[in-house]
Structures are given as C-alpha cells and as structure tokens.
Amino acid sequence: MSYISKPKVSHPKSKKNNIGLKRRDYEGVVSTLCAGCGHDSITAALIQAVYELAIEPHRLAKVSGIGCSSKTPAYFVSQSHGFNSVHGRMPSVATGANAANRDLTYIGISGDGDSLSIGMGQFAHVIRRNLDMTYIIENNGVYGLTKGQYSASADIGSKKKKGPANQQKPIDPVSMGIALGSTYVARGFSGDKEQLVPLIKGAISHKGFGLLDIISPCVTFNDNPESTKSYSHVRKSQNEVVDADFVPPAEEILTKYKEGEAMPVSLHDGSKIVFRKVDKNYDPTSRAGAYSFLRESQAKQEIITGLLYIDKEADDMHESSGSSSIPLSEISYEELGPGKKELANIMNRFR
Amino acid sequence: MKTQNNKNLPPRVNDCVIKIATVNGTGSASANGLLLKALFRMGIPVVGKNYFPSNIQGLPTWYEVRVTKDGYHSASNDIDIVIAMNVQTYEKDLASVQSGGWLVYDSTWPRSKLLDRNDISVIGIPFSKLCIENFEGIRSRILMKNIAYVGALAALLKIDLDIIKTLLNETFAKKKHLAKSNLEAIMLGYNYVIKNLTNPLPITVKKINKTKDHIIIDGNTAAGLGCVYAGATVGAWYPLTPSTSLMDAYETFCSQFRKNKKDDKNNYCIIQAEDELAAIGMVLGATWNGARAFTPTSGPGISLMSEFIGFAYYSELPAVIFNIQRTGPSTGMPTRTQQCDLLTCAYASHGDTRHPMLFPANPEECFHMTVNAFDLGDELQTPIFVMSDLDIGMNDWMSSDFEWDNKYEPKKGKVLSAEQLEKLENFYRYFDSDGDGIPYRSLPGVHPKGSFFTRGSGHNKYGGYTEEGHEYQEVVDRLKVKWNTARKMVPKPDIKYSKTNKIGVIAFGSSDGATNEAIIKLRKSGLKVNYCRIKSFPFNESIKKFINKHEKIYVIEQNRDAQMRSLLILDLEVNPSKLFSILHYDGNPIYANLIVRELLDNESIA
C-alpha cells in the first residue's frame, strides 16, 4: 500500500531541527509491513535519529537488499535517494556508491536472511573494507516474505509459530562483526527506542563501518514465547552492558554522568559518544574483551545490548585506497582526461 | 650443424611464421617480446600470438610470431620454423612444422631417431650446454637459454643485431648488468649459428618501412587506457583470466595520470571485489551516483553478474562490462579464445532483458569503443557490453597509433542538474517526455526534488512501486522504444558491396583479421565475396539489407553453436535458410586458410 502517500501536515508547534526541518519531514510512505512488526519501530528510531542529526534528506542514501527489512527504506525520509537492490548484495551497491561519492550519508538496511545467508560474503567484505556507512540488520530469525522459514540467526531450540524447533547453530552478526573487524558494533532491540536512537546516531557519525544488529520480532511467524527472537524472550534476556549516549558536536557534556562511570569518545565529526558502563568490567574499546564478554554472555543465554565495540582510528575504504577527498563523481572531465599530447607520448612506449 | 632435407620452402622475405615452444615461467615471454619488437622495429608488420596454459610455472606454452609484409592481422596455421625448447611437447612441435620447414632444437641431449621427419630440416643448437658453460646458477641458465634462441633466430633470419641491443638497453635501462648478460646470451646463440650453419635459410627478414606510426599493443591495455580517457573513475573487478590485465592497465595509467590537483590523491578508486556479483553491484552503486564505472570479466563472471545486469536494465543504470571472452562452457579453457558469449550477454538475466554489445576487432577499436561504451551507457542508461576476447585482449597486435580529439566531452545523457530540478514542479524518474524511450535521471545528493527510489521490483512511469499490470507494461514497453533508439546510436557496420553481390560474409570482432585476409586470398582463387563486419548489437537495418541483397551469406564466428547467426535471425527476422556458418571453436584464434578452405569447399571451387 506504499502508493498511498501520507498527508503532509504536522503540528504547527512541532520542533524544528538545526536545518529547519520537522520530524515529519523525515518520514516516508506508509509501511506495508504487518501491524506490530519490529521493523516499523526501527524505522521510527531511524527517523528520530536522522532528524536529530539534522541530515539534509537529499544527502542521505538509503540502500537495501531484499526481504521485509529491505522494504523499509521506503518508509523513512522520502526526500532521500533509495536503492532497493538484489538479495544479499546491498553491501556492494553501497561500496560502489560510496566510492563515487564519499560525501553522502549511507544507511544500509538488511535482515538476517539478507546478510547472514545469501549475503554473507558481501557482509564480510564490506566490513573488511571499513566502508563508511551505517549497516542495520533487522534480525528476527525468520524469512518473513516467504512465510516463515528459519534464518541463519535462529537459535538452537528456538521454535517459531509453526513447525519443529530449529536445530542448526545460529550465526551471530555481532560476534561476526567483532571478529571481522567492524569498527563500530552495537546491538539493540526494536522494543527499546530510547537505547536505539543514540546507537543509530553513533553509527551514522562514526567514520567507518557502523554495524547495528537490532533484534526485531516478527509478529506473524516468530513471536511466540518459545522463540528466542520474541518480544517476551528478548525483554526477559536483555542485558544492557554499555549504555551509550550520543552528544552532537556543538553540545557540551553535561554532568549527568558520574565520574568514573562515563567515558566520552570523540568521533570524527566532533560529536561524542558517552559510554556508561552498566557492567564495570566492560571495555568497549577492546576488541578481544568485547569478543570474550560476548561469548560468555551467549553461554549464559543472555542477549547483551548496547555499543559493544568501537575503533574510531581505523582507515575507511577511501583512506586505505588513497582516493581524493573530493567525490569522484564531482571531478570534472578536464581533470580526468589526459588529452591528446599525453596519448602521443603513451604511444611511444609501445614501439 | 646438419639438416636432413633439401626440399626446403622457396625463398621468402619478410613473410614467415615462427613458433616457439617453451615451458611457462622460464622467461620466454620476455624473449618472445624481444623478438617481436625487434622485427617490428625493422619496419616489418608482425602478429604475436601467445598460446599459454592456465598455470604459473612448468606447463607448455607457445608463442607464434607471424612476419607479414602484407600487414595481415590474424594467426597463420602454416608454421615455417619451430623453436622446440620444451622436451614435453617435442613430438607435437615436430608435427606442427609445415613440410619444407625447419625445426630448431636443443641438441645438448641426444634426440630419439623416432622423432625424425624427412620432409623438414632439423637444426640442432646446444642451448643448454652453451648456457651452462657461460652462466652461473640454475635459474639464470634457464632464463638465458631462452634469450639465446632469440640470438639464434637473429642469425638464421638476419634480424638486425643493433636493434636487439637497443631494445635490451631500453628494457634494462636501470639494470645494466642484465642488459649485459642478456646480450651475452643472445650472442651465444647468434655466434653458434654463424659459426656452424652450413646452408643458410631461404627465409629471411629485411628492413622495410611499414610500421611507422604504428604500435604493438594488446586489447586489454588499450581498453584500460580507454577507460582512463573516457573519464571512468570507479573500477570494480574480480580477477579472472583473460580479463585481469585490463584492470592492471587501468591502474598503471591511473597512477600516472590521475592525481588530484588539489590534494594529490587518486582521482580513481579501484576495488578488488569478493566476487563478480559484488563487482557489478559496485559498478551500479557508482553509476547511480553519477560516476563512470566499469568491470572487466569473462564468461564465468557474466554468469555470476546476471541478476544485477537485469536489475540495471530495469532500473536503468549505466554500466560498462568488458567481456574478454574465453572458451566455455563452465570453466572451459581459461587461456583459450572464443566468441562464445553472444547470446548470454545479449539477453543476460531473467525476464525480458536485452543489452547493447560492441564488438571491437582489434586493440585500436578496444580503445575507441571503450570510450563509446561509456557514452552509450550514460546516454541510454543501461549496461553496455564490450565483447572482446582473449585473442584481442591478450595477444600482441600491430595497430595504428591511437588518435585523440581534445574536444571530446563525455556524453552524460539526460542527467538533470540542481538548477533544472529546481525549476521542475515534479520529477518523475521513468517518464518518457521526449518519445525516445530515455527518461531523465537525477543523481543522489544534487537536489531534494531529484529524490526517487531505485528498485528492481515493479514500478510505474513515475518511479513508484506497482503491481498493476498496465502500469508495469507501460514501463517495459517504453524500454522497447529505448531499444530501438539504441539501434540508431550504436556503431554502424562496415559494409562493402561490389559488382557481383552473390555471396556475402558476415564476421565480427577477432574474426575480422582472418576474414579480410581470406577475402583477398579467395579473390585470387576466383571467388568474390562481399563483407559486412558487424560492430554492435542491436543490429543496424543495413545488415538486414546486406543479407537480403545476397543469395547466400556465410556467418563466420568462433563458437560451436553459430550464436551470431541465431542473433541475426532473432533481432532482424531474416530468412534463416540464407545463412550458412563457418565456425571455428578449438580455442585457438581463427586463421584465414580455414575460411578460404571452407568457402571454396562449400562453393565447390577446387
């Protein structure tokens, strides 16, 4: 039903962001997903995040693969450009797009099927390139559009609405992200918007690959109590280890954090992420520490959430390949074509 | 130095074929390059064909040098001299010499009497012995043995030694000791022949002046250079023989000509993808953002890219895809040539899809058609295939100097600027306002009014999602209008009529050289044929006219299933019973005598 456009009205007193846009200006067409779908909550958090970050809508590029999750770019920021690609191949499109224009903000939306099965190869390699983008996996443990087959993220013993329990080992995108060297790794829950918005804002502001695994229950096929991707199970098992707050560049860090508890990390654009350690032993800048903590909590069947790892020093794709700071798509032909005289010189090398 | 046979081939100057059999990874490529360049610098047109294994070291490899005063461009199957440096293939190499020819072998070790042929002459030169006596170290001895045969050939054919010396000094300008040792090896072979050869060869070379304003280049290097001149900034690829050297060339030229004036960084971005699916995805991401982007690949890569190719067709994104065709099906023979992906590329991907293809026939056309492909891709907003092959892409071709017009400006097609978008009331991505089937594009980040959603799912002419039959159909019908616009825009064929328009031949790509040569030879045999060389798909109407004007058409191509013939029938709806095939598909480049023989046989001219 996405051809039905929402009426463009908003409350006259609703707040405007730094570039004079209202939250309403960041909305998209009406979602066609099932009522109560976790993905719609993530869309709402995304809208909130880009509104608060005051991103110019047309400077935002939304890319996705195929699946319920990949439909969602149509449901936020209608005034931005969207690229709904083929199944599991969104990372390559984002890579090429970023190669051509490094100045846009890239948000990729994928799902557990799109990233962890058909798209596993591209998922791994986009991390390896540390592409400057936000990569959201809307993780529900099932294939929704094809009516509820288990996906690769389904836990052993987890049972969806119909059929037997899953018997295969799950692939955890967060463990993979840390193992593969993603430079920003977070896990959120679609039912916890308060936690989600700063995580998204952090990922967008982070220069490099920002991975967000967001558990997003599928209300139609996988939201029964026996499922580990259900609202009830996640609420019961969620352990928020690191609470991250996002502080935009211009704002001062206020004293709402107790000393010793808070750890501000400055990002490339001058904004800060302030970690508040719920678990005192957790160090989100230690890759090894993050990985072992994750393994331990998995053994305890806890779902840890929050910003789990950050490395803000790593080079992104352009820095490693030495490309110009000016977007390649904006460089004039005058500078790109070597011209007639050079061609004559080149010819002399082949005699 | 004995020869067993006196019935040698008649004397010839600047017209012979030398085949060199070596083991790969033993430096023979440099030796063969040296030989080819020396002949070229003597002003004699040459053709260099490399027959190499899918392997790095230890397997047989051959290099064929055709010395052709007439300036032919194809391989010849009539080998006059074989340099048999590889014991593994000795028997086969011996058999490949044409009657009356010569076989040069390493006489360090005794040769089996069983391997005699009494219709050719055998020349033994103790290459290994000479190198063992004069060089230290196993590797050096192996490498020098291969350089030594160039010296022997120089003496046998009378190649100018000064030119060889100059070439060595140029090649090893920074490593003078290598220039010295290489020359030493050359002289070992040279002096041995001068000292021991009793009856000189009637086949010789002599300086002429037929290579001025010409170069020796391969098609992949030319296409890589074309990408630089076309203004391409993003190249994504997965290594695949025989396409790899195209990206190597692009990178080399970029490193020289693509430094940003402001920050001295790269005005290009090369991404080695995880596979071909990713490579084409990257290209589409880049062209979506307005950059010129390309991917070089071969048949197996095309198979993998197919889903995205259909996406690009339907969502109307430009892409330049180089298919350096190799022998299929499946892995096939990766280092052998064919023209075997015509049908695959013409209709790549599921659903109703069709894609323009360009058929360069030589490196010069690889250069120019590359630039053309980027223009067409941007103007037509669709993937363009540059259908080269291993023969063009990786062999050494003599070519006229490439010319460039400084007035060239990339044709970016219908891309709306911020100012144009500002003036529009509404922007609709897939709306055909000009009637040519080509809608207007906007690029991300340019203007808020330009925003739209790119998708491979059903969409209407406004760019919105649809599952309505008539809305869907309107868009795919409009794509057909665009196809006919493309037909008028792609390069026109080369057609030559004559007074007698009875038999016509159609060829394309790397079959052109052999076809041209065959036509000249056929005329000498009394058979006149007219020639239509196809340069692109969709086919120009003039091809249909050419077919209709002749009683009989022979379609010459390098694949088993007569794919070009099928494509002509499909696209032009011509009468199939008029179209006959001359097919060559053993993986080696097509040669003129094959075409001559088949045509004469078919036309019953003895």
Chai-1 contact restraints between the chains, C-beta under 6 A:
chainA,res_idxA,chainB,res_idxB,connection_type,confidence,min_distance_angstrom,max_distance_angstrom,comment,restraint_id
A,S2,B,Y465,contact,1.0,0.0,6.0,A-B,restraint_1
A,Y3,B,G464,contact,1.0,0.0,6.0,A-B,restraint_2
A,H58,B,P448,contact,1.0,0.0,6.0,A-B,restraint_3
A,H58,B,S451,contact,1.0,0.0,6.0,A-B,restraint_4
A,R59,B,G445,contact,1.0,0.0,6.0,A-B,restraint_5
A,A61,B,P444,contact,1.0,0.0,6.0,A-B,restraint_6
A,Q79,B,P448,contact,1.0,0.0,6.0,A-B,restraint_7
A,Q79,B,S451,contact,1.0,0.0,6.0,A-B,restraint_8
A,S80,B,S451,contact,1.0,0.0,6.0,A-B,restraint_9
A,H81,B,P444,contact,1.0,0.0,6.0,A-B,restraint_10
A,H81,B,S451,contact,1.0,0.0,6.0,A-B,restraint_11
A,G82,B,F453,contact,1.0,0.0,6.0,A-B,restraint_12
A,F83,B,T454,contact,1.0,0.0,6.0,A-B,restraint_13
A,N84,B,R455,contact,1.0,0.0,6.0,A-B,restraint_14
A,V86,B,E307,contact,1.0,0.0,6.0,A-B,restraint_15
A,V86,B,F308,contact,1.0,0.0,6.0,A-B,restraint_16
A,V86,B,F311,contact,1.0,0.0,6.0,A-B,restraint_17
A,R89,B,G281,contact,1.0,0.0,6.0,A-B,restraint_18
A,S92,B,A278,contact,1.0,0.0,6.0,A-B,restraint_19
A,S92,B,G281,contact,1.0,0.0,6.0,A-B,restraint_20
A,S92,B,M282,contact,1.0,0.0,6.0,A-B,restraint_21
A,V93,B,G281,contact,1.0,0.0,6.0,A-B,restraint_22
A,V93,B,G285,contact,1.0,0.0,6.0,A-B,restraint_23
A,T95,B,M282,contact,1.0,0.0,6.0,A-B,restraint_24
A,G96,B,M282,contact,1.0,0.0,6.0,A-B,restraint_25
A,G96,B,V283,contact,1.0,0.0,6.0,A-B,restraint_26
A,G96,B,G285,contact,1.0,0.0,6.0,A-B,restraint_27
A,G96,B,A286,contact,1.0,0.0,6.0,A-B,restraint_28
A,A97,B,G285,contact,1.0,0.0,6.0,A-B,restraint_29
A,A97,B,W288,contact,1.0,0.0,6.0,A-B,restraint_30
A,A97,B,N289,contact,1.0,0.0,6.0,A-B,restraint_31
A,A99,B,V234,contact,1.0,0.0,6.0,A-B,restraint_32
A,A99,B,C269,contact,1.0,0.0,6.0,A-B,restraint_33
A,A99,B,A286,contact,1.0,0.0,6.0,A-B,restraint_34
A,A100,B,V234,contact,1.0,0.0,6.0,A-B,restraint_35
A,A100,B,A286,contact,1.0,0.0,6.0,A-B,restraint_36
A,A100,B,N289,contact,1.0,0.0,6.0,A-B,restraint_37
A,A100,B,A291,contact,1.0,0.0,6.0,A-B,restraint_38
A,N101,B,N289,contact,1.0,0.0,6.0,A-B,restraint_39
A,L104,B,G445,contact,1.0,0.0,6.0,A-B,restraint_40
A,G121,B,E274,contact,1.0,0.0,6.0,A-B,restraint_41
A,Q122,B,A278,contact,1.0,0.0,6.0,A-B,restraint_42
A,H125,B,E274,contact,1.0,0.0,6.0,A-B,restraint_43
A,S321,B,C269,contact,1.0,0.0,6.0,A-B,restraint_44
A,G322,B,K265,contact,1.0,0.0,6.0,A-B,restraint_45
A,G322,B,N266,contact,1.0,0.0,6.0,A-B,restraint_46
A,S323,B,N266,contact,1.0,0.0,6.0,A-B,restraint_47
A,S323,B,C269,contact,1.0,0.0,6.0,A-B,restraint_48
A,S324,B,N260,contact,1.0,0.0,6.0,A-B,restraint_49
A,S324,B,D263,contact,1.0,0.0,6.0,A-B,restraint_50
A,S324,B,K265,contact,1.0,0.0,6.0,A-B,restraint_51
A,S324,B,N266,contact,1.0,0.0,6.0,A-B,restraint_52
A,S324,B,N267,contact,1.0,0.0,6.0,A-B,restraint_53
A,S325,B,D263,contact,1.0,0.0,6.0,A-B,restraint_54
A,L328,B,T233,contact,1.0,0.0,6.0,A-B,restraint_55
A,L328,B,A291,contact,1.0,0.0,6.0,A-B,restraint_56
A,S329,B,N289,contact,1.0,0.0,6.0,A-B,restraint_57
A,S329,B,G290,contact,1.0,0.0,6.0,A-B,restraint_58
A,S329,B,A291,contact,1.0,0.0,6.0,A-B,restraint_59
A,I331,B,N267,contact,1.0,0.0,6.0,A-B,restraint_60
A,Y333,B,G231,contact,1.0,0.0,6.0,A-B,restraint_61
A,Y333,B,P410,contact,1.0,0.0,6.0,A-B,restraint_62
A,L336,B,G231,contact,1.0,0.0,6.0,A-B,restraint_63
A,G337,B,Y229,contact,1.0,0.0,6.0,A-B,restraint_64
A,G337,B,G231,contact,1.0,0.0,6.0,A-B,restraint_65
A,P338,B,F257,contact,1.0,0.0,6.0,A-B,restraint_66
A,G339,B,N406,contact,1.0,0.0,6.0,A-B,restraint_67
A,K340,B,W404,contact,1.0,0.0,6.0,A-B,restraint_68
A,K340,B,N406,contact,1.0,0.0,6.0,A-B,restraint_69
A,L343,B,F402,contact,1.0,0.0,6.0,A-B,restraint_70
A,L343,B,W404,contact,1.0,0.0,6.0,A-B,restraint_71
A,M347,B,I215,contact,1.0,0.0,6.0,A-B,restraint_72
A,M347,B,D401,contact,1.0,0.0,6.0,A-B,restraint_73
A,F350,B,I215,contact,1.0,0.0,6.0,A-B,restraint_74
A,F350,B,I216,contact,1.0,0.0,6.0,A-B,restraint_75
A,F350,B,I217,contact,1.0,0.0,6.0,A-B,restraint_76
A,R351,B,I215,contact,1.0,0.0,6.0,A-B,restraint_77
